[in-house]
Amino acid sequence: MNHVIELNRSEPINRTAFARRAWFVVKAWLQDPLNVATICPSSPFLTEHLANRDCVQQAERIIELGPGAGGTTQALLSNMRHDAEMLAVEVTEAFAEALDAINDPRLKVAIADASDLVDLVTDHNLGQADVVISGIPFSSIPEPVARKITQSIYEVLRPGGVFIAYQLRSDVTDYARPLFGPAKTESIPINLPPLTAFVWTKVCGPPQGDDHGSDNNGSR
């Protein structure tokens, strides 16, 4: 059953060391191996690649889906504005301890399913997001769930907002292209496993490009 953890944070962010995050990932895998895709935490190269960009630094509201042990979460908080806010949605309850260790008043953590994203945003009075970043492995979840999550991302993202999905495979493009159009792709080789970031900007009106065409560099 989905539930939300409200964390009262009054002190600056506590940066969890990479080794400690690695332990959180292994611990979560031991508790829930079916829902933890890898025992390797996100590399610093990956987290900075995702977080150190203008759309994050200028955003008022950010949503992170699938934060896991919180490496990307910490990087986002380090690059966000002091008056910004972020909602992190993680389905695996075994990661609650790791996310609870991040001490920052701008962050709210929901241990919940991303398919309930529209309701979660409403419950938190977040308003439309400027950026949605997702580490959810779209290649390993059922197609109806993947489509619902992608539709929810489209609904909660403001026009001009940015959707970034970092993935091992390109399945996410099948679900996002009809809504957002073709993706820009960015290679992230210094990570285990190497990943690709697929990046979209939400535009008003029909998506640009052919829904049945290939995204740039996004073929499987």
Accessible surface in RSA format (square Angstrom, percent):
REM  Atomic radii and reference values for relative SASA: ProtOr
REM  Chains: A
REM  Algorithm: Lee & Richards
REM  Probe-radius: 1.40
REM  Slices: 20
REM RES _ NUM      All-atoms   Total-Side   Main-Chain    Non-polar    All polar
REM                ABS   REL    ABS   REL    ABS   REL    ABS   REL    ABS   REL
RES MET A   1   231.91 120.1 154.40 102.2  77.51 184.5 130.85 111.2 101.06 133.9
RES ASN A   2    66.83  46.1  49.16  47.5  17.68  42.6  20.00  48.1  46.84  45.3
RES HIS A   3    75.66  41.4  68.21  47.4   7.45  19.1  60.72  62.6  14.94  17.4
RES VAL A   4    56.13  36.9  30.25  27.4  25.88  62.4  30.25  26.3  25.88  70.2
RES ILE A   5    42.53  24.2  38.84  28.9   3.69   8.9  42.43  30.6   0.10   0.3
RES GLU A   6   106.31  61.0  83.16  62.9  23.15  55.1  54.41 105.2  51.90  42.4
RES LEU A   7    30.99  17.3  14.84  10.6  16.15  40.6  17.31  12.2  13.68  36.8
RES ASN A   8   154.98 106.9 118.19 114.2  36.78  88.6  37.55  90.4 117.43 113.5
RES ARG A   9    20.97   8.8   6.24   3.2  14.73  35.1   6.35   8.7  14.63   8.9
RES SER A  10   109.61  92.6  73.07  97.5  36.54  84.2  50.50 107.5  59.11  82.8
RES GLU A  11   106.53  61.2 104.53  79.1   2.00   4.8  27.96  54.1  78.57  64.1
RES PRO A  12   115.74  84.4 101.07  92.1  14.67  53.3 110.02  90.8   5.72  35.6
RES ILE A  13    43.85  25.0  26.69  19.9  17.16  41.4  26.69  19.2  17.16  46.6
RES ASN A  14    73.39  50.6  67.97  65.7   5.42  13.0  17.80  42.8  55.59  53.7
RES ARG A  15   128.26  53.9 105.10  53.6  23.16  55.1  58.86  80.4  69.40  42.1
RES THR A  16    13.54   9.6   2.43   2.5  11.11  26.5   4.57   6.1   8.97  13.6
RES ALA A  17    64.91  59.7  51.93  80.1  12.98  29.5  62.82  88.5   2.09   5.5
RES PHE A  18    92.40  46.2  84.43  52.3   7.97  20.7  84.52  51.2   7.88  22.5
RES ALA A  19    76.86  70.7  64.38  99.4  12.48  28.4  68.18  96.0   8.68  23.0
RES ARG A  20   109.63  46.0 103.41  52.7   6.22  14.8  40.22  55.0  69.41  42.1
RES ARG A  21    14.56   6.1  14.56   7.4   0.00   0.0   0.24   0.3  14.32   8.7
RES ALA A  22    26.82  24.7  26.63  41.1   0.19   0.4  26.82  37.8   0.00   0.0
RES TRP A  23   135.49  54.4 131.24  63.5   4.25  10.0 117.09  62.4  18.40  29.9
RES PHE A  24    10.19   5.1   8.63   5.3   1.56   4.1   8.72   5.3   1.48   4.2
RES VAL A  25     7.80   5.1   7.80   7.1   0.00   0.0   7.80   6.8   0.00   0.0
RES VAL A  26    50.54  33.3  50.54  45.8   0.00   0.0  50.54  43.9   0.00   0.0
RES LYS A  27    62.80  30.6  62.80  38.5   0.00   0.0  32.70  29.4  30.10  32.1
RES ALA A  28     0.13   0.1   0.00   0.0   0.13   0.3   0.00   0.0   0.13   0.3
RES TRP A  29    99.80  40.0  99.76  48.3   0.04   0.1  84.01  44.8  15.79  25.6
RES LEU A  30   113.16  63.0  86.71  62.0  26.45  66.5  88.83  62.4  24.34  65.5
RES GLN A  31   109.43  61.2  72.72  53.1  36.71  87.4  40.32  85.8  69.11  52.4
RES ASP A  32    39.38  27.6  37.97  37.8   1.41   3.3  11.64  27.4  27.74  27.7
RES PRO A  33    69.01  50.3  58.19  53.0  10.82  39.3  58.25  48.1  10.75  66.8
RES LEU A  34   173.64  96.7 141.29 101.1  32.35  81.3 144.13 101.2  29.51  79.4
RES ASN A  35    89.12  61.5  66.21  64.0  22.91  55.2   6.53  15.7  82.59  79.8
RES VAL A  36    10.61   7.0   3.09   2.8   7.52  18.1   5.10   4.4   5.52  15.0
RES ALA A  37    89.80  82.6  40.83  63.0  48.97 111.4  52.98  74.6  36.83  97.5
RES THR A  38    55.68  39.6  47.66  48.3   8.02  19.1  46.98  63.1   8.70  13.2
RES ILE A  39    90.19  51.3  83.17  62.0   7.03  16.9  83.17  59.9   7.03  19.1
RES CYS A  40    39.30  29.7  33.33  37.2   5.97  14.0   6.67  16.9  32.63  35.2
RES PRO A  41    16.47  12.0   7.57   6.9   8.90  32.4  11.72   9.7   4.75  29.5
RES SER A  42    28.70  24.3  21.48  28.7   7.22  16.6   3.55   7.6  25.15  35.2
RES SER A  43    17.43  14.7  17.31  23.1   0.12   0.3  17.43  37.1   0.00   0.0
RES PRO A  44    80.82  58.9  78.28  71.4   2.54   9.2  80.54  66.5   0.28   1.8
RES PHE A  45    85.17  42.6  74.68  46.3  10.49  27.3  81.60  49.5   3.57  10.2
RES LEU A  46     1.27   0.7   1.27   0.9   0.00   0.0   1.27   0.9   0.00   0.0
RES THR A  47     7.55   5.4   7.55   7.7   0.00   0.0   0.64   0.9   6.91  10.4
RES GLU A  48    72.95  41.9  71.48  54.1   1.47   3.5  45.65  88.3  27.29  22.3
RES HIS A  49    55.26  30.2  39.98  27.8  15.28  39.1  36.84  38.0  18.42  21.4
RES LEU A  50     0.00   0.0   0.00   0.0   0.00   0.0   0.00   0.0   0.00   0.0
RES ALA A  51     0.00   0.0   0.00   0.0   0.00   0.0   0.00   0.0   0.00   0.0
RES ASN A  52    92.11  63.5  72.32  69.9  19.79  47.7   4.59  11.1  87.52  84.6
RES ARG A  53    42.93  18.0  35.70  18.2   7.23  17.2  27.07  37.0  15.87   9.6
RES ASP A  54    97.73  68.5  93.03  92.6   4.70  11.1  20.66  48.6  77.08  76.9
RES CYS A  55    31.59  23.9  20.23  22.6  11.36  26.7  23.40  59.3   8.19   8.8
RES VAL A  56     0.00   0.0   0.00   0.0   0.00   0.0   0.00   0.0   0.00   0.0
RES GLN A  57    69.15  38.7  61.23  44.7   7.92  18.8  19.79  42.1  49.35  37.4
RES GLN A  58   123.72  69.2 111.34  81.4  12.38  29.5  40.81  86.9  82.91  62.9
RES ALA A  59     2.69   2.5   0.00   0.0   2.69   6.1   2.65   3.7   0.03   0.1
RES GLU A  60    80.40  46.2  78.80  59.6   1.61   3.8  16.88  32.6  63.53  51.9
RES ARG A  61    58.40  24.5  58.40  29.8   0.00   0.0   1.32   1.8  57.08  34.6
RES ILE A  62     0.00   0.0   0.00   0.0   0.00   0.0   0.00   0.0   0.00   0.0
RES ILE A  63     0.00   0.0   0.00   0.0   0.00   0.0   0.00   0.0   0.00   0.0
RES GLU A  64     0.01   0.0   0.01   0.0   0.00   0.0   0.01   0.0   0.00   0.0
RES LEU A  65     0.00   0.0   0.00   0.0   0.00   0.0   0.00   0.0   0.00   0.0
RES GLY A  66    22.81  28.1   0.00   N/A  22.81  28.1  11.64  32.0  11.16  25.0
RES PRO A  67     8.87   6.5   0.00   0.0   8.87  32.2   0.14   0.1   8.73  54.3
RES GLY A  68    14.87  18.3   0.00   N/A  14.87  18.3  14.87  40.8   0.00   0.0
RES ALA A  69     9.10   8.4   2.03   3.1   7.08  16.1   2.03   2.9   7.08  18.7
RES GLY A  70     0.26   0.3   0.00   N/A   0.26   0.3   0.00   0.0   0.26   0.6
RES GLY A  71     7.02   8.7   0.00   N/A   7.02   8.7   0.79   2.2   6.23  14.0
RES THR A  72     2.23   1.6   1.32   1.3   0.91   2.2   0.58   0.8   1.65   2.5
RES THR A  73     0.00   0.0   0.00   0.0   0.00   0.0   0.00   0.0   0.00   0.0
RES GLN A  74     2.57   1.4   2.57   1.9   0.00   0.0   0.06   0.1   2.51   1.9
RES ALA A  75     1.25   1.1   1.25   1.9   0.00   0.0   1.25   1.8   0.00   0.0
RES LEU A  76     0.00   0.0   0.00   0.0   0.00   0.0   0.00   0.0   0.00   0.0
RES LEU A  77     1.77   1.0   0.00   0.0   1.77   4.4   0.00   0.0   1.77   4.8
RES SER A  78    60.28  50.9  20.98  28.0  39.30  90.5  25.66  54.6  34.62  48.5
RES ASN A  79    28.75  19.8  17.83  17.2  10.92  26.3   5.17  12.5  23.58  22.8
RES MET A  80    12.32   6.4   0.00   0.0  12.32  29.3   0.26   0.2  12.06  16.0
RES ARG A  81    84.52  35.5  76.48  39.0   8.04  19.2  38.21  52.2  46.31  28.1
RES HIS A  82   174.23  95.2 154.49 107.4  19.74  50.5 109.41 112.8  64.83  75.4
RES ASP A  83   107.27  75.1  72.32  72.0  34.95  82.6  48.72 114.7  58.55  58.4
RES ALA A  84     3.76   3.5   0.00   0.0   3.76   8.6   0.00   0.0   3.76  10.0
RES GLU A  85    64.28  36.9  64.28  48.6   0.00   0.0  19.72  38.1  44.57  36.4
RES MET A  86     2.06   1.1   0.00   0.0   2.06   4.9   0.42   0.4   1.64   2.2
RES LEU A  87     1.42   0.8   1.42   1.0   0.00   0.0   1.42   1.0   0.00   0.0
RES ALA A  88     0.00   0.0   0.00   0.0   0.00   0.0   0.00   0.0   0.00   0.0
RES VAL A  89     2.58   1.7   0.57   0.5   2.01   4.8   0.57   0.5   2.01   5.4
RES GLU A  90     8.24   4.7   8.04   6.1   0.20   0.5   0.20   0.4   8.04   6.6
RES VAL A  91    85.81  56.5  66.88  60.5  18.93  45.6  66.91  58.1  18.90  51.3
RES THR A  92     2.06   1.5   1.09   1.1   0.97   2.3   0.97   1.3   1.09   1.7
RES GLU A  93   106.64  61.2  98.94  74.9   7.70  18.3  34.40  66.5  72.24  59.0
RES ALA A  94    22.60  20.8   2.47   3.8  20.12  45.8   8.57  12.1  14.02  37.1
RES PHE A  95    13.62   6.8  13.48   8.3   0.15   0.4  13.62   8.3   0.00   0.0
RES ALA A  96    17.68  16.3  16.79  25.9   0.89   2.0  16.91  23.8   0.77   2.0
RES GLU A  97    90.64  52.0  80.58  61.0  10.06  24.0  45.22  87.5  45.42  37.1
RES ALA A  98     1.80   1.7   0.50   0.8   1.30   3.0   0.50   0.7   1.30   3.5
RES LEU A  99     0.09   0.1   0.09   0.1   0.00   0.0   0.09   0.1   0.00   0.0
RES ASP A 100    80.34  56.3  65.51  65.2  14.83  35.1   9.71  22.9  70.63  70.4
RES ALA A 101    21.78  20.0   7.10  11.0  14.68  33.4  19.26  27.1   2.52   6.7
RES ILE A 102     0.82   0.5   0.71   0.5   0.11   0.3   0.71   0.5   0.11   0.3
RES ASN A 103    39.80  27.4  38.80  37.5   1.00   2.4  14.34  34.5  25.46  24.6
RES ASP A 104     4.65   3.3   4.65   4.6   0.00   0.0   0.00   0.0   4.65   4.6
RES PRO A 105    86.27  62.9  57.90  52.8  28.37 103.1  60.41  49.9  25.86 160.7
RES ARG A 106    36.74  15.4  30.05  15.3   6.69  15.9  17.66  24.1  19.08  11.6
RES LEU A 107     1.63   0.9   0.00   0.0   1.63   4.1   0.00   0.0   1.63   4.4
RES LYS A 108    77.41  37.8  77.41  47.5   0.00   0.0  44.29  39.9  33.13  35.3
RES VAL A 109     1.52   1.0   1.52   1.4   0.00   0.0   1.52   1.3   0.00   0.0
RES ALA A 110     0.00   0.0   0.00   0.0   0.00   0.0   0.00   0.0   0.00   0.0
RES ILE A 111     6.31   3.6   5.38   4.0   0.93   2.3   5.38   3.9   0.93   2.5
RES ALA A 112     2.13   2.0   0.25   0.4   1.87   4.3   2.04   2.9   0.09   0.2
RES ASP A 113    45.36  31.8  45.36  45.1   0.00   0.0   6.39  15.0  38.97  38.9
RES ALA A 114     6.55   6.0   4.28   6.6   2.27   5.2   4.28   6.0   2.27   6.0
RES SER A 115    18.23  15.4  14.67  19.6   3.56   8.2   2.89   6.2  15.34  21.5
RES ASP A 116    43.86  30.7  40.41  40.2   3.44   8.1  12.17  28.6  31.69  31.6
RES LEU A 117     0.00   0.0   0.00   0.0   0.00   0.0   0.00   0.0   0.00   0.0
RES VAL A 118    56.50  37.2  55.62  50.3   0.88   2.1  55.68  48.4   0.82   2.2
RES ASP A 119    89.91  63.0  88.74  88.3   1.17   2.8  18.97  44.7  70.94  70.7
RES LEU A 120    10.39   5.8  10.39   7.4   0.00   0.0  10.39   7.3   0.00   0.0
RES VAL A 121    12.64   8.3  12.36  11.2   0.28   0.7  12.36  10.7   0.28   0.8
RES THR A 122    92.63  65.9  81.66  82.8  10.98  26.2  67.70  90.9  24.94  37.7
RES ASP A 123   103.23  72.3  71.39  71.1  31.84  75.3  24.60  57.9  78.63  78.4
RES HIS A 124    15.07   8.2   5.91   4.1   9.16  23.4   8.26   8.5   6.81   7.9
RES ASN A 125   136.39  94.1 106.37 102.8  30.03  72.3  34.94  84.1 101.45  98.1
RES LEU A 126     9.99   5.6   6.25   4.5   3.74   9.4   6.34   4.4   3.65   9.8
RES GLY A 127    40.95  50.5   0.00   N/A  40.95  50.5  36.78 100.9   4.18   9.4
RES GLN A 128    79.40  44.4  73.46  53.7   5.94  14.1  31.08  66.2  48.32  36.6
RES ALA A 129     0.00   0.0   0.00   0.0   0.00   0.0   0.00   0.0   0.00   0.0
RES ASP A 130    15.03  10.5  13.59  13.5   1.44   3.4   3.88   9.1  11.15  11.1
RES VAL A 131     0.57   0.4   0.57   0.5   0.00   0.0   0.57   0.5   0.00   0.0
RES VAL A 132     0.00   0.0   0.00   0.0   0.00   0.0   0.00   0.0   0.00   0.0
RES ILE A 133     0.00   0.0   0.00   0.0   0.00   0.0   0.00   0.0   0.00   0.0
RES SER A 134     0.00   0.0   0.00   0.0   0.00   0.0   0.00   0.0   0.00   0.0
RES GLY A 135    20.49  25.3   0.00   N/A  20.49  25.3   1.20   3.3  19.29  43.2
RES ILE A 136    21.43  12.2  19.95  14.9   1.48   3.6  21.43  15.4   0.00   0.0
RES PRO A 137    53.49  39.0  49.42  45.1   4.07  14.8  53.49  44.2   0.00   0.0
RES PHE A 138     1.18   0.6   0.00   0.0   1.18   3.1   0.00   0.0   1.18   3.4
RES SER A 139    42.15  35.6  10.86  14.5  31.28  72.1   4.51   9.6  37.64  52.7
RES SER A 140    83.04  70.2  47.09  62.8  35.95  82.8  49.75 105.9  33.29  46.6
RES ILE A 141    41.39  23.6  29.94  22.3  11.45  27.6  31.74  22.9   9.65  26.2
RES PRO A 142    85.92  62.6  73.72  67.2  12.20  44.3  85.30  70.4   0.62   3.9
RES GLU A 143    91.14  52.3  84.54  64.0   6.60  15.7  22.63  43.8  68.51  55.9
RES PRO A 144   101.73  74.1  89.07  81.2  12.67  46.0  95.78  79.1   5.96  37.0
RES VAL A 145    52.42  34.5  50.41  45.6   2.00   4.8  52.42  45.5   0.00   0.0
RES ALA A 146     0.00   0.0   0.00   0.0   0.00   0.0   0.00   0.0   0.00   0.0
RES ARG A 147   107.24  45.0 102.24  52.1   5.00  11.9  49.53  67.7  57.71  35.0
RES LYS A 148   112.43  54.8 105.72  64.9   6.70  16.0  68.32  61.5  44.10  47.0
RES ILE A 149     5.14   2.9   5.14   3.8   0.00   0.0   5.14   3.7   0.00   0.0
RES THR A 150     0.34   0.2   0.34   0.3   0.00   0.0   0.34   0.5   0.00   0.0
RES GLN A 151    71.21  39.8  71.21  52.0   0.00   0.0  32.14  68.4  39.07  29.6
RES SER A 152     6.98   5.9   6.76   9.0   0.22   0.5   0.22   0.5   6.76   9.5
RES ILE A 153     0.00   0.0   0.00   0.0   0.00   0.0   0.00   0.0   0.00   0.0
RES TYR A 154    48.44  22.6  48.44  27.6   0.00   0.0  27.98  21.0  20.46  25.2
RES GLU A 155    84.96  48.8  67.48  51.1  17.49  41.6  28.97  56.0  55.99  45.7
RES VAL A 156     8.15   5.4   4.46   4.0   3.69   8.9   8.15   7.1   0.00   0.0
RES LEU A 157     0.00   0.0   0.00   0.0   0.00   0.0   0.00   0.0   0.00   0.0
RES ARG A 158    87.80  36.9  87.80  44.8   0.00   0.0  27.99  38.2  59.81  36.2
RES PRO A 159    66.15  48.2  56.40  51.4   9.75  35.4  56.91  47.0   9.24  57.4
RES GLY A 160    35.51  43.8   0.00   N/A  35.51  43.8  22.49  61.7  13.02  29.2
RES GLY A 161     0.18   0.2   0.00   N/A   0.18   0.2   0.18   0.5   0.00   0.0
RES VAL A 162    20.10  13.2  20.10  18.2   0.00   0.0  20.10  17.5   0.00   0.0
RES PHE A 163     0.00   0.0   0.00   0.0   0.00   0.0   0.00   0.0   0.00   0.0
RES ILE A 164     0.00   0.0   0.00   0.0   0.00   0.0   0.00   0.0   0.00   0.0
RES ALA A 165     0.00   0.0   0.00   0.0   0.00   0.0   0.00   0.0   0.00   0.0
RES TYR A 166    20.03   9.4  16.65   9.5   3.38   8.8  10.91   8.2   9.11  11.2
RES GLN A 167     6.49   3.6   3.29   2.4   3.20   7.6   3.18   6.8   3.31   2.5
RES LEU A 168    99.06  55.2  71.47  51.1  27.59  69.4  71.64  50.3  27.42  73.8
RES ARG A 169   138.98  58.4 129.26  65.9   9.73  23.2  40.41  55.2  98.58  59.7
RES SER A 170     7.19   6.1   5.65   7.5   1.54   3.5   4.12   8.8   3.07   4.3
RES ASP A 171    24.54  17.2  24.54  24.4   0.00   0.0   0.84   2.0  23.71  23.6
RES VAL A 172     0.10   0.1   0.00   0.0   0.10   0.2   0.00   0.0   0.10   0.3
RES THR A 173     3.88   2.8   3.88   3.9   0.00   0.0   0.00   0.0   3.88   5.9
RES ASP A 174    53.47  37.5  46.86  46.6   6.61  15.6  16.44  38.7  37.03  36.9
RES TYR A 175    25.33  11.8  20.29  11.5   5.04  13.1   2.36   1.8  22.97  28.3
RES ALA A 176     0.00   0.0   0.00   0.0   0.00   0.0   0.00   0.0   0.00   0.0
RES ARG A 177    26.21  11.0  26.21  13.4   0.00   0.0   0.88   1.2  25.33  15.3
RES PRO A 178    57.90  42.2  46.25  42.2  11.66  42.4  46.25  38.2  11.66  72.4
RES LEU A 179    39.17  21.8  33.46  23.9   5.71  14.4  35.50  24.9   3.67   9.9
RES PHE A 180     9.85   4.9   0.00   0.0   9.85  25.6   0.79   0.5   9.06  25.9
RES GLY A 181     1.07   1.3   0.00   N/A   1.07   1.3   1.07   2.9   0.00   0.0
RES PRO A 182    57.42  41.8  40.48  36.9  16.94  61.6  40.48  33.4  16.94 105.3
RES ALA A 183     1.98   1.8   0.00   0.0   1.98   4.5   1.08   1.5   0.90   2.4
RES LYS A 184   128.88  62.9 124.98  76.7   3.90   9.3  75.12  67.6  53.76  57.3
RES THR A 185    22.33  15.9   3.82   3.9  18.51  44.1   2.26   3.0  20.06  30.3
RES GLU A 186    29.70  17.1  23.65  17.9   6.05  14.4  20.44  39.5   9.27   7.6
RES SER A 187    83.65  70.7  63.84  85.2  19.81  45.6  42.94  91.4  40.72  57.0
RES ILE A 188     0.00   0.0   0.00   0.0   0.00   0.0   0.00   0.0   0.00   0.0
RES PRO A 189    77.15  56.2  64.33  58.6  12.82  46.6  65.27  53.9  11.88  73.8
RES ILE A 190   105.39  60.0 100.57  74.9   4.82  11.6 105.39  75.9   0.00   0.0
RES ASN A 191    19.09  13.2   4.85   4.7  14.24  34.3   5.17  12.4  13.92  13.5
RES LEU A 192   123.47  68.8 119.02  85.2   4.45  11.2 119.02  83.6   4.45  12.0
RES PRO A 193    44.76  32.6  44.70  40.7   0.06   0.2  44.76  37.0   0.00   0.0
RES PRO A 194    77.43  56.4  72.20  65.8   5.23  19.0  72.20  59.6   5.23  32.5
RES LEU A 195    25.19  14.0  18.80  13.4   6.39  16.1  21.75  15.3   3.44   9.3
RES THR A 196    37.33  26.6  37.05  37.6   0.29   0.7   8.01  10.8  29.32  44.3
RES ALA A 197     0.00   0.0   0.00   0.0   0.00   0.0   0.00   0.0   0.00   0.0
RES PHE A 198     4.94   2.5   4.94   3.1   0.00   0.0   4.94   3.0   0.00   0.0
RES VAL A 199    18.30  12.0  15.07  13.6   3.23   7.8  15.07  13.1   3.23   8.8
RES TRP A 200     5.13   2.1   0.61   0.3   4.51  10.6   5.13   2.7   0.00   0.0
RES THR A 201    68.71  48.9  58.44  59.2  10.27  24.5  36.34  48.8  32.37  48.9
RES LYS A 202    20.53  10.0  19.43  11.9   1.10   2.6   8.54   7.7  11.99  12.8
RES VAL A 203    57.77  38.0  50.83  46.0   6.94  16.7  54.97  47.8   2.80   7.6
RES CYS A 204   105.32  79.7  75.48  84.2  29.84  70.1  43.31 109.7  62.02  66.9
RES GLY A 205    46.92  57.9   0.00   N/A  46.92  57.9  31.21  85.6  15.72  35.2
RES PRO A 206   110.35  80.4 102.77  93.7   7.58  27.6 109.35  90.3   1.00   6.2
RES PRO A 207    32.86  24.0  21.35  19.5  11.52  41.9  21.35  17.6  11.52  71.6
RES GLN A 208   123.56  69.1 121.42  88.7   2.13   5.1  51.47 109.5  72.09  54.7
RES GLY A 209    56.47  69.6   0.00   N/A  56.47  69.6  29.94  82.2  26.53  59.4
RES ASP A 210    94.09  65.9  77.73  77.4  16.37  38.7  38.65  91.0  55.44  55.3
RES ASP A 211    57.71  40.4  49.22  49.0   8.49  20.1  13.33  31.4  44.38  44.3
RES HIS A 212   169.40  92.6 137.46  95.5  31.95  81.7  93.34  96.2  76.06  88.5
RES GLY A 213    27.27  33.6   0.00   N/A  27.27  33.6  25.47  69.9   1.79   4.0
RES SER A 214    93.94  79.4  63.94  85.3  30.00  69.1  29.22  62.2  64.72  90.7
RES ASP A 215     6.76   4.7   0.58   0.6   6.18  14.6   0.43   1.0   6.34   6.3
RES ASN A 216   100.82  69.5  94.55  91.4   6.26  15.1  20.90  50.3  79.92  77.2
RES ASN A 217   136.97  94.5  98.15  94.9  38.82  93.5  31.26  75.2 105.71 102.2
RES GLY A 218     7.70   9.5   0.00   N/A   7.70   9.5   2.19   6.0   5.51  12.4
RES SER A 219    93.09  78.7  65.40  87.3  27.69  63.8  41.03  87.4  52.06  72.9
RES ARG A 220   180.63  75.8 107.95  55.0  72.67 173.0  87.77 120.0  92.86  56.3
END  Absolute sums over single chains surface
CHAIN  1 A    10285.6       8239.3       2046.4       5662.0       4623.7
END  Absolute sums over all chains
TOTAL         10285.6       8239.3       2046.4       5662.0       4623.7
